[in-house]
């Protein structure tokens, strides 16, 4: 999961939580929206942590010449 999925989940979640007024029998769309928003925020945080860890890592290439 990257930034795109996190942003999409936050957007969809906030739309469901705050803008949708319809009712689906047996489903609380407001709660589904808040859950999607929370998962999206977690995805954004994990993507930021993962990208930051990848930046810190360096690869060392050693070349030896036979004399």
N, C-alpha and C positions, 0 to 999 in steps of 0.2 A: 504494500500500500504506500502510495506516495502522497505528495501534496494535492494532486488533482482529485483523488478519491476522498481525501479528508475534506477538501473545500466543497465537493459535491454533496457529501453527506451532511455537512453543516447547513448548506443552503436548502436542501430538501427537508431536513429536519425542522429548520426554522419556518419554512413555508407551511409544513403540516401543523406545527405547534401554534403558530400565530395567525395564519391567514385562512386556513381552511375551516369553513363553518358546517360542512356536510357531516352527516352521521352515517356510519356503517354499523349495522347490527353486530354486536359482540366485539367491536374493535374501538378502542379509544384512540382516535387519530392524534389528539393532543399528546398523549403519552408516547405514542410511536414516534412522533416528531421530536420530543425531548430526548428519547433514547437515541435516535439517529444523530441528533446534534452532539450528544455526549460521545458517541462512538467516533464521529468525525473529528472532534477536538482531540481525542486520544490518538487518532491516526495522524493528525498534524504534528502532535508532540513527538510521537515515535519516528515520524519521517525526519523531523528536525534533528533528533538525537542521532539517528542513523547517518544522516548526511554529515553531521559534525564529526562523528567518529571516523568516517571514511576520509575526511580531509586531513585528519591528524596522522594517519598511517602513511609511512613513507617506505618505499622499497629501495633496497640497496643492491646494486649490481656490481659484482666484483669480477674483474677480468684479470686473468693470470697469463703471463707470457712465459713460455718455456725458453730458457737460454741455453 
